Amino acid sequence: MAEQKSPEAAAGPRPMQAIDESRMEPFYSNFFRVTNTAEEVVIDLGLNTATAETQHIPVVLEKRLVLNHYTAKRLFQALGITLERHEKSFGVIETNIQRRVLPQPKS
């Protein structure tokens, strides 16, 4: 009995997608907001410049990334792999700021 191959396997490996980075601009974000609809995942990115003394400063959202759920899942998986590799090399990333802040010496 002959082994049947899936259409993807029969076609062979997929060639790498050509990528044009000529219009890409770097953007730093330390704040995000995620919302979604039945069709899309929306990620708003911005910069939070507030400190303990300036909590009244609003976060300025500058970029909006709109993805379908398939692309959002692939992004989620790629970020997970990237973070696992980072933590294996450099240790666990603590997201709870209370655990990261070093106690200040009392004067």
Buried (B, 14 or more C-beta within 10 A) or exposed (E): EEEEEEEEEEEEEEEEEEEEEEEEEEEEBEBBEEEEEEEEBBBBBBBEEEEEEEEEEEBEBEEEBEBEEEEBEEBEEEEEEEEEEEEEEEEEEEEEEEEEEEEEEEE
